Amino acid sequence: MAEIIGKVTGQPIQHISLSDEELEVGMVHAGMPEEYADMLAGLDRRIRENGSNNEGGD
């Protein structure tokens, strides 16, 4: 995905993997409430571990 975005924008894009804690701390540092950042970091972890069930159903 980063490669595609880089080609479209003409700018180099680098993907950096973050730990769950780094992701949460970064979101809080950017102004997100801690509880919401914790929930999103947990969601990211579950998607990474289990994939997403995005089959377009209900």
Buried (B, 14 or more C-beta within 10 A) or exposed (E): EEEEEEEEEEEEEEEEEEEBEEBBBEBBEEEBEEEEBBEBBEEBEEEEEEEEEEEEEE
